[in-house]
Amino acid sequence: MQTIPVWLGVGGFMSSKLDLSLSADHTEVHLKVLEQEGQPAVDVALSVEDITRLIQVLGQCRETMLEGKELPPIEGATFTPVTRTKWALQPEASTDGSVLAFQHPAFGPVGLVLPPADADRLMHGLHMHQQMRQQPAKPRGRLN
């Protein structure tokens, strides 16, 4: 079993309140809330579906916490590109745009609504990438 301590800041100090352990057969994760101030430890077994739902709920909480705040710029942000996924593109009625939905290996199903102007910008960028692949290598600058 692989154990991953989750470090949380408490009163200016970092302490491990949670341990996550992946079972040897990779079918469940044990989320253990460690004993704190006389409270007994709690161990919860989570399936893939449980983890997906927990990620969704935590995401909704994060989204609510950020309401009214400006989103940080994507330029310079650290992220891990997804290379193994299934995706779909479909019309989105409320914006007259498109939804790009995909299975994120770490976060589960994710969807991005692209209003028409953003969809056009994406199409333009993809077209530029296609042209670049078809031409000999040239120095690349900002693409969109």
ChimeraX commands (.cxc) that place a marker at each C-alpha (Angstrom):
marker #1 position 0.00,0.00,0.00 radius 0.5
marker #1 position 1.34,3.41,-0.97 radius 0.5
marker #1 position 0.79,6.10,1.69 radius 0.5
marker #1 position 0.69,9.78,0.83 radius 0.5
marker #1 position 0.56,12.25,3.73 radius 0.5
marker #1 position -1.56,15.32,3.03 radius 0.5
marker #1 position -0.04,18.40,4.62 radius 0.5
marker #1 position -2.39,21.06,5.90 radius 0.5
marker #1 position -1.43,24.37,7.48 radius 0.5
marker #1 position -2.64,24.77,11.05 radius 0.5
marker #1 position -1.86,27.95,12.98 radius 0.5
marker #1 position 1.15,28.71,10.80 radius 0.5
marker #1 position 2.55,25.19,11.16 radius 0.5
marker #1 position 2.36,22.38,8.63 radius 0.5
marker #1 position 0.99,19.15,10.04 radius 0.5
marker #1 position -0.22,15.93,8.49 radius 0.5
marker #1 position -3.89,15.50,9.36 radius 0.5
marker #1 position -4.70,13.11,6.55 radius 0.5
marker #1 position -3.05,10.05,5.10 radius 0.5
marker #1 position -4.09,8.60,1.76 radius 0.5
marker #1 position -3.18,4.98,1.07 radius 0.5
marker #1 position -3.68,3.31,-2.30 radius 0.5
marker #1 position -4.48,-0.40,-2.04 radius 0.5
marker #1 position -2.06,-2.85,-3.64 radius 0.5
marker #1 position -4.63,-3.79,-6.28 radius 0.5
marker #1 position -5.39,-0.09,-7.01 radius 0.5
marker #1 position -9.13,-0.55,-6.40 radius 0.5
marker #1 position -9.52,1.74,-3.41 radius 0.5
marker #1 position -7.90,4.49,-1.42 radius 0.5
marker #1 position -8.03,4.66,2.35 radius 0.5
marker #1 position -8.49,8.19,3.60 radius 0.5
marker #1 position -7.37,8.29,7.19 radius 0.5
marker #1 position -8.07,11.34,9.31 radius 0.5
marker #1 position -5.42,11.15,11.99 radius 0.5
marker #1 position -6.09,11.50,15.69 radius 0.5
marker #1 position -6.23,15.17,16.66 radius 0.5
marker #1 position -6.75,16.72,20.09 radius 0.5
marker #1 position -8.33,13.65,21.61 radius 0.5
marker #1 position -10.52,12.88,18.60 radius 0.5
marker #1 position -10.13,9.29,17.38 radius 0.5
marker #1 position -8.68,8.54,13.97 radius 0.5
marker #1 position -11.15,7.80,11.17 radius 0.5
marker #1 position -10.42,5.50,8.22 radius 0.5
marker #1 position -12.66,5.64,5.14 radius 0.5
marker #1 position -12.30,3.37,2.10 radius 0.5
marker #1 position -12.98,5.19,-1.18 radius 0.5
marker #1 position -13.69,3.65,-4.58 radius 0.5
marker #1 position -12.88,5.36,-7.89 radius 0.5
marker #1 position -16.48,6.59,-8.00 radius 0.5
marker #1 position -16.22,7.94,-4.43 radius 0.5
marker #1 position -13.02,9.78,-5.29 radius 0.5
marker #1 position -14.56,11.24,-8.45 radius 0.5
marker #1 position -17.53,12.52,-6.45 radius 0.5
marker #1 position -15.22,13.91,-3.73 radius 0.5
marker #1 position -13.18,15.74,-6.38 radius 0.5
marker #1 position -16.41,17.18,-7.83 radius 0.5
marker #1 position -17.63,18.34,-4.41 radius 0.5
marker #1 position -14.25,19.84,-3.54 radius 0.5
marker #1 position -14.25,21.58,-6.92 radius 0.5
marker #1 position -17.70,23.03,-6.24 radius 0.5
marker #1 position -16.49,24.23,-2.84 radius 0.5
marker #1 position -13.43,25.83,-4.42 radius 0.5
marker #1 position -15.58,27.47,-7.09 radius 0.5
marker #1 position -17.88,28.90,-4.41 radius 0.5
marker #1 position -14.91,30.18,-2.40 radius 0.5
marker #1 position -13.65,32.01,-5.49 radius 0.5
marker #1 position -17.00,33.61,-6.37 radius 0.5
marker #1 position -16.58,37.30,-7.07 radius 0.5
marker #1 position -12.80,36.97,-7.34 radius 0.5
marker #1 position -10.93,37.38,-10.60 radius 0.5
marker #1 position -9.60,34.17,-12.09 radius 0.5
marker #1 position -5.81,34.05,-12.15 radius 0.5
marker #1 position -4.18,34.23,-15.59 radius 0.5
marker #1 position -3.44,30.94,-17.32 radius 0.5
marker #1 position -0.15,32.30,-18.66 radius 0.5
marker #1 position 2.63,30.95,-16.48 radius 0.5
marker #1 position 0.32,28.57,-14.60 radius 0.5
marker #1 position 1.66,25.13,-13.80 radius 0.5
marker #1 position -0.41,22.26,-15.12 radius 0.5
marker #1 position -0.02,18.69,-16.30 radius 0.5
marker #1 position -1.23,18.16,-19.86 radius 0.5
marker #1 position -3.61,15.26,-20.39 radius 0.5
marker #1 position -2.52,12.89,-23.14 radius 0.5
marker #1 position -4.74,9.87,-22.46 radius 0.5
marker #1 position -8.39,10.82,-22.67 radius 0.5
marker #1 position -11.66,10.54,-24.51 radius 0.5
marker #1 position -13.34,13.75,-25.55 radius 0.5
marker #1 position -16.47,15.06,-27.22 radius 0.5
marker #1 position -17.53,18.35,-28.74 radius 0.5
marker #1 position -21.17,19.37,-28.76 radius 0.5
marker #1 position -23.30,22.49,-29.19 radius 0.5
marker #1 position -24.08,24.50,-26.06 radius 0.5
marker #1 position -27.53,26.13,-26.18 radius 0.5
marker #1 position -27.30,28.83,-23.49 radius 0.5
marker #1 position -24.28,30.57,-25.08 radius 0.5
marker #1 position -24.82,29.43,-28.67 radius 0.5
marker #1 position -21.28,28.12,-28.38 radius 0.5
marker #1 position -19.72,24.71,-27.88 radius 0.5
marker #1 position -18.86,22.38,-25.01 radius 0.5
marker #1 position -15.56,20.54,-25.08 radius 0.5
marker #1 position -15.91,17.65,-22.63 radius 0.5
marker #1 position -13.21,15.15,-21.79 radius 0.5
marker #1 position -12.30,12.43,-19.32 radius 0.5
marker #1 position -9.45,13.76,-17.20 radius 0.5
marker #1 position -7.49,10.82,-15.72 radius 0.5
marker #1 position -7.02,12.63,-12.40 radius 0.5
marker #1 position -10.23,14.63,-12.06 radius 0.5
marker #1 position -12.87,12.66,-13.96 radius 0.5
marker #1 position -15.24,14.21,-16.49 radius 0.5
marker #1 position -14.53,17.88,-17.23 radius 0.5
marker #1 position -16.32,20.25,-19.57 radius 0.5
marker #1 position -15.38,23.65,-20.96 radius 0.5
marker #1 position -18.03,25.95,-22.44 radius 0.5
marker #1 position -16.65,27.94,-25.35 radius 0.5
marker #1 position -18.81,30.93,-26.31 radius 0.5
marker #1 position -18.73,31.63,-30.07 radius 0.5
marker #1 position -15.81,34.10,-29.88 radius 0.5
marker #1 position -13.70,31.64,-27.87 radius 0.5
marker #1 position -14.65,28.77,-30.19 radius 0.5
marker #1 position -13.55,30.91,-33.15 radius 0.5
marker #1 position -10.27,31.70,-31.38 radius 0.5
marker #1 position -9.71,27.99,-30.69 radius 0.5
marker #1 position -10.46,27.08,-34.31 radius 0.5
marker #1 position -8.01,29.75,-35.48 radius 0.5
marker #1 position -5.31,28.44,-33.13 radius 0.5
marker #1 position -5.88,24.83,-34.20 radius 0.5
marker #1 position -5.73,25.87,-37.85 radius 0.5
marker #1 position -2.42,27.64,-37.19 radius 0.5
marker #1 position -1.08,24.50,-35.47 radius 0.5
marker #1 position -2.16,22.40,-38.44 radius 0.5
marker #1 position -0.34,24.72,-40.84 radius 0.5
marker #1 position 2.78,24.60,-38.66 radius 0.5
marker #1 position 2.79,20.79,-38.77 radius 0.5
marker #1 position 2.61,20.89,-42.55 radius 0.5
marker #1 position 5.52,23.32,-42.96 radius 0.5
marker #1 position 9.21,22.90,-42.19 radius 0.5
marker #1 position 10.14,23.86,-38.63 radius 0.5
marker #1 position 10.39,27.61,-38.05 radius 0.5
marker #1 position 10.91,29.59,-34.85 radius 0.5
marker #1 position 7.65,29.67,-32.91 radius 0.5
marker #1 position 6.30,32.62,-31.01 radius 0.5
marker #1 position 3.01,33.11,-29.26 radius 0.5
marker #1 position 0.34,31.27,-31.23 radius 0.5
marker #1 position -2.83,33.11,-30.28 radius 0.5
marker link #1:1,2 radius 0.2
marker link #1:2,3 radius 0.2
marker link #1:3,4 radius 0.2
marker link #1:4,5 radius 0.2
marker link #1:5,6 radius 0.2
marker link #1:6,7 radius 0.2
marker link #1:7,8 radius 0.2
marker link #1:8,9 radius 0.2
marker link #1:9,10 radius 0.2
marker link #1:10,11 radius 0.2
marker link #1:11,12 radius 0.2
marker link #1:12,13 radius 0.2
marker link #1:13,14 radius 0.2
marker link #1:14,15 radius 0.2
marker link #1:15,16 radius 0.2
marker link #1:16,17 radius 0.2
marker link #1:17,18 radius 0.2
marker link #1:18,19 radius 0.2
marker link #1:19,20 radius 0.2
marker link #1:20,21 radius 0.2
marker link #1:21,22 radius 0.2
marker link #1:22,23 radius 0.2
marker link #1:23,24 radius 0.2
marker link #1:24,25 radius 0.2
marker link #1:25,26 radius 0.2
marker link #1:26,27 radius 0.2
marker link #1:27,28 radius 0.2
marker link #1:28,29 radius 0.2
marker link #1:29,30 radius 0.2
marker link #1:30,31 radius 0.2
marker link #1:31,32 radius 0.2
marker link #1:32,33 radius 0.2
marker link #1:33,34 radius 0.2
marker link #1:34,35 radius 0.2
marker link #1:35,36 radius 0.2
marker link #1:36,37 radius 0.2
marker link #1:37,38 radius 0.2
marker link #1:38,39 radius 0.2
marker link #1:39,40 radius 0.2
marker link #1:40,41 radius 0.2
marker link #1:41,42 radius 0.2
marker link #1:42,43 radius 0.2
marker link #1:43,44 radius 0.2
marker link #1:44,45 radius 0.2
marker link #1:45,46 radius 0.2
marker link #1:46,47 radius 0.2
marker link #1:47,48 radius 0.2
marker link #1:48,49 radius 0.2
marker link #1:49,50 radius 0.2
marker link #1:50,51 radius 0.2
marker link #1:51,52 radius 0.2
marker link #1:52,53 radius 0.2
marker link #1:53,54 radius 0.2
marker link #1:54,55 radius 0.2
marker link #1:55,56 radius 0.2
marker link #1:56,57 radius 0.2
marker link #1:57,58 radius 0.2
marker link #1:58,59 radius 0.2
marker link #1:59,60 radius 0.2
marker link #1:60,61 radius 0.2
marker link #1:61,62 radius 0.2
marker link #1:62,63 radius 0.2
marker link #1:63,64 radius 0.2
marker link #1:64,65 radius 0.2
marker link #1:65,66 radius 0.2
marker link #1:66,67 radius 0.2
marker link #1:67,68 radius 0.2
marker link #1:68,69 radius 0.2
marker link #1:69,70 radius 0.2
marker link #1:70,71 radius 0.2
marker link #1:71,72 radius 0.2
marker link #1:72,73 radius 0.2
marker link #1:73,74 radius 0.2
marker link #1:74,75 radius 0.2
marker link #1:75,76 radius 0.2
marker link #1:76,77 radius 0.2
marker link #1:77,78 radius 0.2
marker link #1:78,79 radius 0.2
marker link #1:79,80 radius 0.2
marker link #1:80,81 radius 0.2
marker link #1:81,82 radius 0.2
marker link #1:82,83 radius 0.2
marker link #1:83,84 radius 0.2
marker link #1:84,85 radius 0.2
marker link #1:85,86 radius 0.2
marker link #1:86,87 radius 0.2
marker link #1:87,88 radius 0.2
marker link #1:88,89 radius 0.2
marker link #1:89,90 radius 0.2
marker link #1:90,91 radius 0.2
marker link #1:91,92 radius 0.2
marker link #1:92,93 radius 0.2
marker link #1:93,94 radius 0.2
marker link #1:94,95 radius 0.2
marker link #1:95,96 radius 0.2
marker link #1:96,97 radius 0.2
marker link #1:97,98 radius 0.2
marker link #1:98,99 radius 0.2
marker link #1:99,100 radius 0.2
marker link #1:100,101 radius 0.2
marker link #1:101,102 radius 0.2
marker link #1:102,103 radius 0.2
marker link #1:103,104 radius 0.2
marker link #1:104,105 radius 0.2
marker link #1:105,106 radius 0.2
marker link #1:106,107 radius 0.2
marker link #1:107,108 radius 0.2
marker link #1:108,109 radius 0.2
marker link #1:109,110 radius 0.2
marker link #1:110,111 radius 0.2
marker link #1:111,112 radius 0.2
marker link #1:112,113 radius 0.2
marker link #1:113,114 radius 0.2
marker link #1:114,115 radius 0.2
marker link #1:115,116 radius 0.2
marker link #1:116,117 radius 0.2
marker link #1:117,118 radius 0.2
marker link #1:118,119 radius 0.2
marker link #1:119,120 radius 0.2
marker link #1:120,121 radius 0.2
marker link #1:121,122 radius 0.2
marker link #1:122,123 radius 0.2
marker link #1:123,124 radius 0.2
marker link #1:124,125 radius 0.2
marker link #1:125,126 radius 0.2
marker link #1:126,127 radius 0.2
marker link #1:127,128 radius 0.2
marker link #1:128,129 radius 0.2
marker link #1:129,130 radius 0.2
marker link #1:130,131 radius 0.2
marker link #1:131,132 radius 0.2
marker link #1:132,133 radius 0.2
marker link #1:133,134 radius 0.2
marker link #1:134,135 radius 0.2
marker link #1:135,136 radius 0.2
marker link #1:136,137 radius 0.2
marker link #1:137,138 radius 0.2
marker link #1:138,139 radius 0.2
marker link #1:139,140 radius 0.2
marker link #1:140,141 radius 0.2
marker link #1:141,142 radius 0.2
marker link #1:142,143 radius 0.2
marker link #1:143,144 radius 0.2
view
